[in-house]
Amino acid sequence: MPKFSQYKMDQYYEAILQLRPKNEELLDYVRDQILKNNISVAKEINKKYGVDLYLSSRKFTTALARKLKKNFKGTIKASRSLYTRDRQTSKEVYRITILFKLKTQDL
């Protein structure tokens, strides 16, 4: 099981990884990668058709999505939403959402 944060400050996330449809083998692979890379999971929400994982690293999430596409033969859709503007650098800070959808023949 990925490490879940216990403090309010640890509820911070930079990326959402959506896994569709629900597949235990895929979810186990993702959890294993999260543990290996010591990434914190702010939330894990079980939906009707899959799972949403709120992760603390944008860079890790995009790399993981590429690994999933290579190993599980699915499709990736990525989007971003403006979260805030950095006060010191005045750069815009985005949160990303990545949808990984397995092909129907792999079910």
N, CA, C and O atoms as a GROMACS GRO file, in nm:
protein
  428
    1MET      N    1   0.085  -0.118   0.000
    1MET     CA    2   0.000   0.000   0.000
    1MET      C    3   0.089   0.124   0.000
    1MET      O    4   0.185   0.130   0.077
    2PRO      N    5   0.060   0.223  -0.084
    2PRO     CA    6   0.139   0.346  -0.087
    2PRO      C    7   0.128   0.421   0.046
    2PRO      O    8   0.030   0.407   0.120
    3LYS      N    9   0.231   0.500   0.072
    3LYS     CA   10   0.226   0.574   0.199
    3LYS      C   11   0.127   0.690   0.187
    3LYS      O   12   0.135   0.771   0.095
    4PHE      N   13   0.036   0.694   0.280
    4PHE     CA   14  -0.063   0.799   0.283
    4PHE      C   15  -0.022   0.903   0.386
    4PHE      O   16   0.030   0.870   0.493
    5SER      N   17  -0.046   1.026   0.353
    5SER     CA   18  -0.005   1.134   0.442
    5SER      C   19  -0.104   1.148   0.556
    5SER      O   20  -0.223   1.120   0.541
    6GLN      N   21  -0.054   1.193   0.670
    6GLN     CA   22  -0.137   1.206   0.789
    6GLN      C   23  -0.158   1.351   0.828
    6GLN      O   24  -0.249   1.380   0.906
    7TYR      N   25  -0.079   1.441   0.778
    7TYR     CA   26  -0.088   1.581   0.817
    7TYR      C   27  -0.150   1.663   0.705
    7TYR      O   28  -0.144   1.625   0.588
    8LYS      N   29  -0.208   1.774   0.742
    8LYS     CA   30  -0.273   1.861   0.645
    8LYS      C   31  -0.175   1.909   0.538
    8LYS      O   32  -0.210   1.919   0.421
    9MET      N   33  -0.052   1.937   0.579
    9MET     CA   34   0.049   1.983   0.485
    9MET      C   35   0.083   1.875   0.381
    9MET      O   36   0.123   1.906   0.269
   10ASP      N   37   0.066   1.750   0.418
   10ASP     CA   38   0.096   1.640   0.328
   10ASP      C   39  -0.018   1.608   0.232
   10ASP      O   40  -0.007   1.516   0.152
   11GLN      N   41  -0.126   1.682   0.239
   11GLN     CA   42  -0.237   1.661   0.147
   11GLN      C   43  -0.214   1.730   0.013
   11GLN      O   44  -0.301   1.728  -0.074
   12TYR      N   45  -0.098   1.791  -0.004
   12TYR     CA   46  -0.062   1.860  -0.127
   12TYR      C   47  -0.040   1.760  -0.239
   12TYR      O   48   0.022   1.656  -0.218
   13TYR      N   49  -0.090   1.791  -0.358
   13TYR     CA   50  -0.065   1.707  -0.474
   13TYR      C   51  -0.041   1.793  -0.595
   13TYR      O   52  -0.092   1.905  -0.604
   14GLU      N   53   0.035   1.741  -0.688
   14GLU     CA   54   0.065   1.810  -0.814
   14GLU      C   55   0.001   1.743  -0.933
   14GLU      O   56  -0.012   1.804  -1.039
   15ALA      N   57  -0.039   1.617  -0.918
   15ALA     CA   58  -0.090   1.543  -1.032
   15ALA      C   59  -0.196   1.443  -0.989
   15ALA      O   60  -0.195   1.392  -0.878
   16ILE      N   61  -0.288   1.418  -1.082
   16ILE     CA   62  -0.391   1.315  -1.062
   16ILE      C   63  -0.371   1.211  -1.171
   16ILE      O   64  -0.366   1.243  -1.289
   17LEU      N   65  -0.359   1.086  -1.129
   17LEU     CA   66  -0.348   0.975  -1.224
   17LEU      C   67  -0.480   0.899  -1.219
   17LEU      O   68  -0.517   0.843  -1.116
   18GLN      N   69  -0.550   0.897  -1.333
   18GLN     CA   70  -0.677   0.827  -1.342
   18GLN      C   71  -0.654   0.697  -1.418
   18GLN      O   72  -0.603   0.698  -1.529
   19LEU      N   73  -0.692   0.585  -1.356
   19LEU     CA   74  -0.676   0.453  -1.417
   19LEU      C   75  -0.813   0.400  -1.453
   19LEU      O   76  -0.898   0.382  -1.365
   20ARG      N   77  -0.836   0.375  -1.581
   20ARG     CA   78  -0.965   0.324  -1.629
   20ARG      C   79  -0.941   0.207  -1.722
   20ARG      O   80  -0.846   0.212  -1.800
   21PRO      N   81  -1.020   0.104  -1.720
   21PRO     CA   82  -1.115   0.064  -1.617
   21PRO      C   83  -1.041   0.004  -1.498
   21PRO      O   84  -0.919  -0.008  -1.499
   22LYS      N   85  -1.115  -0.034  -1.397
   22LYS     CA   86  -1.055  -0.090  -1.275
   22LYS      C   87  -0.989  -0.224  -1.310
   22LYS      O   88  -1.053  -0.314  -1.363
   23ASN      N   89  -0.860  -0.234  -1.277
   23ASN     CA   90  -0.784  -0.355  -1.307
   23ASN      C   91  -0.682  -0.373  -1.195
   23ASN      O   92  -0.597  -0.287  -1.175
   24GLU      N   93  -0.690  -0.484  -1.123
   24GLU     CA   94  -0.604  -0.506  -1.007
   24GLU      C   95  -0.456  -0.519  -1.045
   24GLU      O   96  -0.370  -0.471  -0.972
   25GLU      N   97  -0.428  -0.584  -1.157
   25GLU     CA   98  -0.288  -0.600  -1.200
   25GLU      C   99  -0.225  -0.462  -1.228
   25GLU      O  100  -0.112  -0.436  -1.189
   26LEU      N  101  -0.299  -0.378  -1.296
   26LEU     CA  102  -0.253  -0.242  -1.326
   26LEU      C  103  -0.234  -0.161  -1.198
   26LEU      O  104  -0.133  -0.093  -1.182
   27LEU      N  105  -0.329  -0.169  -1.107
   27LEU     CA  106  -0.321  -0.095  -0.981
   27LEU      C  107  -0.204  -0.143  -0.894
   27LEU      O  108  -0.137  -0.061  -0.831
   28ASP      N  109  -0.180  -0.273  -0.892
   28ASP     CA  110  -0.066  -0.326  -0.817
   28ASP      C  111   0.067  -0.276  -0.874
   28ASP      O  112   0.159  -0.243  -0.800
   29TYR      N  113   0.076  -0.270  -1.007
   29TYR     CA  114   0.196  -0.220  -1.072
   29TYR      C  115   0.220  -0.073  -1.035
   29TYR      O  116   0.333  -0.034  -1.004
   30VAL      N  117   0.116   0.007  -1.038
   30VAL     CA  118   0.127   0.150  -1.006
   30VAL      C  119   0.167   0.168  -0.859
   30VAL      O  120   0.255   0.249  -0.829
   31ARG      N  121   0.105   0.094  -0.770
   31ARG     CA  122   0.140   0.105  -0.628
   31ARG      C  123   0.285   0.065  -0.603
   31ARG      O  124   0.354   0.127  -0.521
   32ASP      N  125   0.332  -0.038  -0.672
   32ASP     CA  126   0.471  -0.081  -0.659
   32ASP      C  127   0.567   0.028  -0.705
   32ASP      O  128   0.668   0.054  -0.638
   33GLN      N  129   0.537   0.093  -0.817
   33GLN     CA  130   0.621   0.202  -0.868
   33GLN      C  131   0.622   0.321  -0.771
   33GLN      O  132   0.726   0.385  -0.752
   34ILE      N  133   0.508   0.350  -0.711
   34ILE     CA  134   0.499   0.460  -0.615
   34ILE      C  135   0.586   0.432  -0.492
   34ILE      O  136   0.656   0.521  -0.444
   35LEU      N  137   0.581   0.309  -0.443
   35LEU     CA  138   0.664   0.272  -0.328
   35LEU      C  139   0.812   0.277  -0.360
   35LEU      O  140   0.892   0.324  -0.279
   36LYS      N  141   0.850   0.228  -0.478
   36LYS     CA  142   0.991   0.227  -0.517
   36LYS      C  143   1.049   0.368  -0.525
   36LYS      O  144   1.165   0.389  -0.491
   37ASN      N  145   0.968   0.463  -0.569
   37ASN     CA  146   1.016   0.600  -0.590
   37ASN      C  147   0.986   0.693  -0.472
   37ASN      O  148   1.014   0.812  -0.479
   38ASN      N  149   0.929   0.637  -0.366
   38ASN     CA  150   0.902   0.714  -0.245
   38ASN      C  151   0.817   0.839  -0.272
   38ASN      O  152   0.848   0.948  -0.224
   39ILE      N  153   0.711   0.821  -0.348
   39ILE     CA  154   0.617   0.928  -0.381
   39ILE      C  155   0.499   0.920  -0.283
   39ILE      O  156   0.449   0.811  -0.255
   40SER      N  157   0.456   1.034  -0.233
   40SER     CA  158   0.343   1.031  -0.140
   40SER      C  159   0.211   1.041  -0.218
   40SER      O  160   0.202   1.107  -0.321
   41VAL      N  161   0.111   0.974  -0.164
   41VAL     CA  162  -0.023   0.972  -0.221
   41VAL      C  163  -0.113   1.050  -0.127
   41VAL      O  164  -0.134   1.010  -0.012
   42ALA      N  165  -0.167   1.160  -0.175
   42ALA     CA  166  -0.255   1.242  -0.091
   42ALA      C  167  -0.391   1.177  -0.074
   42ALA      O  168  -0.448   1.177   0.035
   43LYS      N  169  -0.444   1.120  -0.183
   43LYS     CA  170  -0.575   1.055  -0.179
   43LYS      C  171  -0.578   0.942  -0.280
   43LYS      O  172  -0.506   0.944  -0.379
   44GLU      N  173  -0.662   0.845  -0.253
   44GLU     CA  174  -0.695   0.741  -0.350
   44GLU      C  175  -0.846   0.728  -0.349
   44GLU      O  176  -0.906   0.690  -0.248
   45ILE      N  177  -0.907   0.760  -0.462
   45ILE     CA  178  -1.053   0.759  -0.471
   45ILE      C  179  -1.096   0.649  -0.567
   45ILE      O  180  -1.055   0.647  -0.683
   46ASN      N  181  -1.178   0.557  -0.517
   46ASN     CA  182  -1.232   0.451  -0.601
   46ASN      C  183  -1.359   0.503  -0.668
   46ASN      O  184  -1.454   0.545  -0.601
   47LYS      N  185  -1.359   0.499  -0.799
   47LYS     CA  186  -1.475   0.542  -0.876
   47LYS      C  187  -1.546   0.419  -0.932
   47LYS      O  188  -1.498   0.306  -0.917
   48LYS      N  189  -1.659   0.441  -0.995
   48LYS     CA  190  -1.736   0.331  -1.052
   48LYS      C  191  -1.656   0.258  -1.160
   48LYS      O  192  -1.661   0.135  -1.169
   49TYR      N  193  -1.581   0.332  -1.241
   49TYR     CA  194  -1.511   0.272  -1.354
   49TYR      C  195  -1.360   0.267  -1.338
   49TYR      O  196  -1.290   0.230  -1.432
   50GLY      N  197  -1.306   0.304  -1.221
   50GLY     CA  198  -1.162   0.302  -1.205
   50GLY      C  199  -1.118   0.366  -1.075
   50GLY      O  200  -1.194   0.374  -0.978
   51VAL      N  201  -0.992   0.412  -1.074
   51VAL     CA  202  -0.931   0.467  -0.953
   51VAL      C  203  -0.862   0.599  -0.988
   51VAL      O  204  -0.802   0.611  -1.095
   52ASP      N  205  -0.871   0.698  -0.899
   52ASP     CA  206  -0.799   0.824  -0.910
   52ASP      C  207  -0.695   0.830  -0.799
   52ASP      O  208  -0.728   0.814  -0.681
   53LEU      N  209  -0.569   0.853  -0.836
   53LEU     CA  210  -0.460   0.867  -0.739
   53LEU      C  211  -0.408   1.009  -0.744
   53LEU      O  212  -0.373   1.059  -0.851
   54TYR      N  213  -0.401   1.074  -0.630
   54TYR     CA  214  -0.352   1.211  -0.619
   54TYR      C  215  -0.206   1.203  -0.572
   54TYR      O  216  -0.180   1.169  -0.457
   55LEU      N  217  -0.113   1.234  -0.661
   55LEU     CA  218   0.030   1.213  -0.635
   55LEU      C  219   0.104   1.345  -0.617
   55LEU      O  220   0.058   1.450  -0.662
   56SER      N  221   0.218   1.338  -0.550
   56SER     CA  222   0.292   1.458  -0.513
   56SER      C  223   0.393   1.504  -0.618
   56SER      O  224   0.458   1.606  -0.598
   57SER      N  225   0.407   1.434  -0.730
   57SER     CA  226   0.508   1.471  -0.829
   57SER      C  227   0.452   1.466  -0.971
   57SER      O  228   0.405   1.362  -1.017
   58ARG      N  229   0.458   1.579  -1.040
   58ARG     CA  230   0.416   1.584  -1.181
   58ARG      C  231   0.511   1.503  -1.269
   58ARG      O  232   0.468   1.427  -1.356
   59LYS      N  233   0.640   1.519  -1.245
   59LYS     CA  234   0.741   1.453  -1.327
   59LYS      C  235   0.729   1.300  -1.317
   59LYS      O  236   0.734   1.230  -1.418
   60PHE      N  237   0.713   1.250  -1.196
   60PHE     CA  238   0.696   1.106  -1.177
   60PHE      C  239   0.570   1.056  -1.245
   60PHE      O  240   0.572   0.950  -1.307
   61THR      N  241   0.461   1.130  -1.234
   61THR     CA  242   0.333   1.088  -1.290
   61THR      C  243   0.340   1.077  -1.442
   61THR      O  244   0.286   0.982  -1.499
   62THR      N  245   0.404   1.173  -1.509
   62THR     CA  246   0.416   1.164  -1.654
   62THR      C  247   0.506   1.047  -1.695
   62THR      O  248   0.479   0.980  -1.794
   63ALA      N  249   0.613   1.024  -1.621
   63ALA     CA  250   0.702   0.911  -1.651
   63ALA      C  251   0.629   0.779  -1.629
   63ALA      O  252   0.644   0.686  -1.708
   64LEU      N  253   0.550   0.771  -1.523
   64LEU     CA  254   0.474   0.650  -1.495
   64LEU      C  255   0.371   0.624  -1.604
   64LEU      O  256   0.349   0.509  -1.643
   65ALA      N  257   0.308   0.729  -1.654
   65ALA     CA  258   0.210   0.713  -1.761
   65ALA      C  259   0.276   0.654  -1.887
   65ALA      O  260   0.217   0.570  -1.955
   66ARG      N  261   0.398   0.699  -1.918
   66ARG     CA  262   0.469   0.643  -2.033
   66ARG      C  263   0.501   0.495  -2.012
   66ARG      O  264   0.491   0.415  -2.105
   67LYS      N  265   0.539   0.459  -1.888
   67LYS     CA  266   0.566   0.318  -1.857
   67LYS      C  267   0.440   0.234  -1.870
   67LYS      O  268   0.443   0.122  -1.922
   68LEU      N  269   0.328   0.288  -1.823
   68LEU     CA  270   0.202   0.215  -1.833
   68LEU      C  271   0.164   0.192  -1.978
   68LEU      O  272   0.117   0.084  -2.014
   69LYS      N  273   0.182   0.292  -2.061
   69LYS     CA  274   0.148   0.279  -2.202
   69LYS      C  275   0.234   0.171  -2.268
   69LYS      O  276   0.186   0.094  -2.351
   70LYS      N  277   0.361   0.166  -2.231
   70LYS     CA  278   0.451   0.068  -2.289
   70LYS      C  279   0.420  -0.074  -2.240
   70LYS      O  280   0.421  -0.167  -2.320
   71ASN      N  281   0.394  -0.089  -2.110
   71ASN     CA  282   0.375  -0.223  -2.053
   71ASN      C  283   0.234  -0.278  -2.064
   71ASN      O  284   0.216  -0.400  -2.069
   72PHE      N  285   0.134  -0.191  -2.067
   72PHE     CA  286  -0.005  -0.239  -2.063
   72PHE      C  287  -0.085  -0.207  -2.189
   72PHE      O  288  -0.203  -0.241  -2.196
   73LYS      N  289  -0.026  -0.144  -2.287
   73LYS     CA  290  -0.091  -0.117  -2.416
   73LYS      C  291  -0.224  -0.043  -2.400
   73LYS      O  292  -0.330  -0.097  -2.430
   74GLY      N  293  -0.214   0.079  -2.354
   74GLY     CA  294  -0.332   0.162  -2.339
   74GLY      C  295  -0.311   0.298  -2.402
   74GLY      O  296  -0.212   0.319  -2.473
   75THR      N  297  -0.402   0.388  -2.377
   75THR     CA  298  -0.391   0.524  -2.430
   75THR      C  299  -0.379   0.622  -2.314
   75THR      O  300  -0.426   0.596  -2.203
   76ILE      N  301  -0.315   0.735  -2.343
   76ILE     CA  302  -0.294   0.840  -2.243
   76ILE      C  303  -0.359   0.969  -2.292
   76ILE      O  304  -0.346   1.006  -2.408
   77LYS      N  305  -0.428   1.035  -2.202
   77LYS     CA  306  -0.478   1.170  -2.227
   77LYS      C  307  -0.433   1.256  -2.111
   77LYS      O  308  -0.451   1.220  -1.995
   78ALA      N  309  -0.374   1.370  -2.142
   78ALA     CA  310  -0.323   1.458  -2.037
   78ALA      C  311  -0.387   1.596  -2.049
   78ALA      O  312  -0.413   1.645  -2.159
   79SER      N  313  -0.413   1.656  -1.935
   79SER     CA  314  -0.464   1.792  -1.932
   79SER      C  315  -0.403   1.862  -1.812
   79SER      O  316  -0.350   1.797  -1.722
   80ARG      N  317  -0.411   1.993  -1.812
   80ARG     CA  318  -0.358   2.068  -1.698
   80ARG      C  319  -0.456   2.178  -1.662
   80ARG      O  320  -0.534   2.225  -1.744
   81SER      N  321  -0.449   2.217  -1.536
   81SER     CA  322  -0.533   2.326  -1.490
   81SER      C  323  -0.447   2.419  -1.404
   81SER      O  324  -0.360   2.374  -1.329
   82LEU      N  325  -0.473   2.546  -1.416
   82LEU     CA  326  -0.397   2.645  -1.342
   82LEU      C  327  -0.429   2.633  -1.194
   82LEU      O  328  -0.545   2.638  -1.154
   83TYR      N  329  -0.325   2.618  -1.112
   83TYR     CA  330  -0.343   2.604  -0.968
   83TYR      C  331  -0.319   2.736  -0.896
   83TYR      O  332  -0.401   2.780  -0.816
   84THR      N  333  -0.205   2.799  -0.925
   84THR     CA  334  -0.170   2.926  -0.860
   84THR      C  335  -0.059   2.993  -0.939
   84THR      O  336  -0.014   2.942  -1.042
   85ARG      N  337  -0.017   3.106  -0.891
   85ARG     CA  338   0.098   3.176  -0.948
   85ARG      C  339   0.203   3.189  -0.839
   85ARG      O  340   0.174   3.233  -0.728
   86ASP      N  341   0.327   3.149  -0.872
   86ASP     CA  342   0.437   3.157  -0.777
   86ASP      C  343   0.464   3.303  -0.743
   86ASP      O  344   0.481   3.385  -0.832
   87ARG      N  345   0.468   3.335  -0.615
   87ARG     CA  346   0.484   3.474  -0.573
   87ARG      C  347   0.623   3.528  -0.601
   87ARG      O  348   0.639   3.647  -0.631
   88GLN      N  349   0.724   3.442  -0.593
   88GLN     CA  350   0.861   3.490  -0.612
   88GLN      C  351   0.898   3.504  -0.758
   88GLN      O  352   0.962   3.602  -0.798
   89THR      N  353   0.858   3.405  -0.840
   89THR     CA  354   0.900   3.406  -0.981
   89THR      C  355   0.790   3.454  -1.075
   89THR      O  356   0.817   3.478  -1.193
   90SER      N  357   0.670   3.469  -1.027
   90SER     CA  358   0.553   3.509  -1.106
   90SER      C  359   0.520   3.410  -1.218
   90SER      O  360   0.453   3.445  -1.314
   91LYS      N  361   0.567   3.287  -1.204
   91LYS     CA  362   0.533   3.183  -1.301
   91LYS      C  363   0.403   3.116  -1.258
   91LYS      O  364   0.373   3.105  -1.139
   92GLU      N  365   0.328   3.071  -1.357
   92GLU     CA  366   0.204   3.001  -1.328
   92GLU      C  367   0.234   2.856  -1.292
   92GLU      O  368   0.318   2.792  -1.355
   93VAL      N  369   0.166   2.805  -1.191
   93VAL     CA  370   0.186   2.668  -1.143
   93VAL      C  371   0.062   2.588  -1.180
   93VAL      O  372  -0.050   2.625  -1.146
   94TYR      N  373   0.083   2.477  -1.250
   94TYR     CA  374  -0.027   2.393  -1.299
   94TYR      C  375  -0.031   2.260  -1.226
   94TYR      O  376   0.072   2.208  -1.181
   95ARG      N  377  -0.152   2.206  -1.214
   95ARG     CA  378  -0.171   2.067  -1.172
   95ARG      C  379  -0.211   1.991  -1.297
   95ARG      O  380  -0.287   2.041  -1.380
   96ILE      N  381  -0.158   1.869  -1.311
   96ILE     CA  382  -0.191   1.791  -1.430
   96ILE      C  383  -0.282   1.675  -1.393
   96ILE      O  384  -0.280   1.624  -1.281
   97THR      N  385  -0.361   1.635  -1.490
   97THR     CA  386  -0.446   1.517  -1.478
   97THR      C  387  -0.411   1.427  -1.595
   97THR      O  388  -0.418   1.469  -1.710
   98ILE      N  389  -0.375   1.303  -1.565
   98ILE     CA  390  -0.341   1.208  -1.670
   98ILE      C  391  -0.438   1.091  -1.660
   98ILE      O  392  -0.451   1.027  -1.555
   99LEU      N  393  -0.505   1.063  -1.772
   99LEU     CA  394  -0.597   0.950  -1.782
   99LEU      C  395  -0.525   0.839  -1.856
   99LEU      O  396  -0.479   0.858  -1.968
  100PHE      N  397  -0.514   0.722  -1.794
  100PHE     CA  398  -0.463   0.604  -1.862
  100PHE      C  399  -0.578   0.508  -1.880
  100PHE      O  400  -0.640   0.465  -1.783
  101LYS      N  401  -0.607   0.475  -2.006
  101LYS     CA  402  -0.720   0.390  -2.038
  101LYS      C  403  -0.670   0.265  -2.109
  101LYS      O  404  -0.607   0.273  -2.215
  102LEU      N  405  -0.697   0.149  -2.050
  102LEU     CA  406  -0.658   0.022  -2.111
  102LEU      C  407  -0.739  -0.002  -2.237
  102LEU      O  408  -0.855   0.037  -2.246
  103LYS      N  409  -0.676  -0.068  -2.334
  103LYS     CA  410  -0.752  -0.109  -2.451
  103LYS      C  411  -0.849  -0.219  -2.411
  103LYS      O  412  -0.820  -0.297  -2.320
  104THR      N  413  -0.963  -0.228  -2.479
  104THR     CA  414  -1.068  -0.321  -2.440
  104THR      C  415  -1.025  -0.466  -2.454
  104THR      O  416  -1.076  -0.552  -2.381
  105GLN      N  417  -0.934  -0.497  -2.544
  105GLN     CA  418  -0.891  -0.636  -2.561
  105GLN      C  419  -0.803  -0.684  -2.448
  105GLN      O  420  -0.787  -0.805  -2.432
  106ASP      N  421  -0.745  -0.594  -2.367
  106ASP     CA  422  -0.660  -0.633  -2.255
  106ASP      C  423  -0.740  -0.663  -2.129
  106ASP      O  424  -0.682  -0.707  -2.029
  107LEU      N  425  -0.869  -0.642  -2.132
  107LEU     CA  426  -0.951  -0.667  -2.014
  107LEU      C  427  -0.967  -0.815  -1.998
  107LEU      O  428  -1.033  -0.860  -1.904
   0.00000   0.00000   0.00000
